[in-house]
Amino acid sequence: MELTDIKEMRRKQIGITNFLIIVLSALFFILLTIVDIPFPVFYFIVGAFILLQAVFRFLKGASTKSVIPAFEKVANYERQKMGREWDKQRKMVAIWSLVLSGFMFWQSYITRDSADDVFKIDFIFMLIIALVTIGLINICLILRFRNIDRSISELDFSGYTWKSNLLGAFMGVVIAFIFFAITMVYILYTI
């Protein structure tokens, strides 16, 4: 694949990803303003959605088929570049989705008797969190693209899955700290 084709493919991937994030976030906010969703129900719905994604990933296996043609092209390209590590990475994403789904079901269980039982949103705070999330996702995508696109052979990806999981865990802690700091500053600012 030529460099110009790769750049165009990556631009489409980022554009579609951002579009989907914005549309789904908007739908989420609209739904929360229309319907009063109790915390346990909210966590259960999110957990069920993530569980369905994980099951679909396991059933899909090593297939690169996608509803979105641009994502199918990306999957074929990355599979060709990464070799076995691509399959390992797909399995790890499915496993982490199962873990996250279990966490959401656990959240649903422990909030079942919550006194403040309706999920309320603060639009300014949610907008800040959404913008930071979109920014972080874009940064992670760009770093991933650079790593994959600059590789020369499959040997460049030796141990890529465990290294990316280790880096992801570290970045998860950093991102959690960033969100915690944003939340604390926002709470102190609005008091």
N, C-alpha and C positions, 0 to 999 in steps of 0.2 A: 504494500500500500504506500502510495506517495505521501510525502510530508504535507502537502496542501490538502490531500484527502483526509489525512488524520486530523489536521487542525479543524477542518470543516465538520468532521464527525464529532469531535470533542465540543465544538461550539454548539452544535445541535443538542448534544447530550446535556450540557449545562443549561441551555435554554429550556429544554423540555422539563428537566428536573426542577428548575426554578419555577416554571409555570405550574407544574403539578403541586409543588409545595404551597405556592400562593393560593391557588384555587382551593386546595383541600383545607388550608388554614381558614380561608374566607368562609367556606361551607361550615367548618367546625364552629367558628364564631357566630355565624348566623343561626346555626342549630341551637347553640347555647343561649342565644337571646330569645329564641322562640319557645324552647322547652326547658322547664326546670328539671335538670337531671341530678338525682341524688348521687353522692360520691360513690357508693358501692356499685351502682349501675354504670356510671361513667367508667370506672376502672374495669368492670366486667366486660363492657363493650370493647374497650381498647385491648384488653387481654384476648378476647375472642378474635378480634381482627388480626392481631399479631400471630395468634395461633394458626389461623387460617393461612396466613402468608407462609409460616414455617412449614405447615403440612404441604402446601402447594410447592414449595421449594424442594422438599424431600421427594414428592411425587414426580416433579419435573426432572429430577436427577441432573444429568450432564447436558440436557437439551439446552440449546441457545434460543429456542423459540420465545418470542415476546409479542404482546399485543401491539407494542409500539415498534415499528420497523427500525427506527434509529437505534433503539436499545438492542435489538437483535444483531444489528451490524456491529455494535460495540462489543457485544458478548462474543461474537465470532472472532473478531480481531484480537480481543484479550485472551481468548482461549488459545488461539494460534500462538500468540507471543509467550504466554505463561506456561503452557503445557499442563503438567500434573498439578502444579500449584493452583491453577484456576479451579480445578475440581475440589481441591482441599479447601480453598477459600469459600467456595459456594456452600460446602457442607458446614463450615464453621459459621457462616452467616445464618444458616438455618438453625443450628444448635443455639446460637446466641438469641435468635428470635424466640425459640422455645423457652429459654431462661427468662427473657424479658416478659413473655406471656405469663409464665408462672408467677413472676413478681407482680404483675398487674392483678392476677387472680388473688394473690395473697393480700394486696392492697384492698381489693374489694372485700375480702373477708374481714380484715382488721378494722375497716371503716364502716362496717355494717350497722353499728350502734352509735355513730357519730352524732353529736348534738347539732352541729351545723351541717345539716344533711343535704343541702342543695348547692350544687356547683355554681358559683357566681364568678363572673370575670370582670376584671378591671381592664378596659380596652387599651388604655395608655400603656399599662404594664405588659399586657399580652403583645402589643405591637412592638415594644422594645425587645421582648424575648423572641418574638418571631423574626425580627430583623437581625438580631445577634445570631440566631440559629441559622438563618439563610446564609449569613456571612461565613459562619464556621463550616457549614456544609460545602460552600463553594471553595473555601481554602483547602479543605480535606480532599475534595475532588481534584483540584488543580495539582496538589502534591502527588496524589495517586497517578494522575495522567503523566506527570513528569517522570515518575519512577518507571511506569510501564513503557511509555513511548521512547524513552532514552535507552532502554535495554537492548542488547544486541542478540542474546541467545536465551534459551530456557535456563541455562546455568546461572544467569543473573538473578533468577528467582528462587534459588536454593534457600529454603527456610523462610520464604517470604511470608507465609501464612502465620507462623508463630511470631515472627518479628512484627508484623502488622497488628496482630492481636495484643502483643505487649505494648506497642506504641499506642494502640487504641485505648487500652486500659489506663495508661498514663495520661493520655489526652482527656479521657473521660473524667479523671480526677480533677484535672485543670479546668475543664469546662464546668464541672459541678461547682468548683470554687468560684468561677466567674459568675455563674447564675446565682449562686448564694450571695455574692457581693452585690450584684445588681439588685437582687431582691431586698437586701438589707438597706442599701442606699435609697431605694424607692420607698420602702416602708418609713424610714427615718425622715425622708423628704415630705411625705404626705401626712405625717402626724402633726 
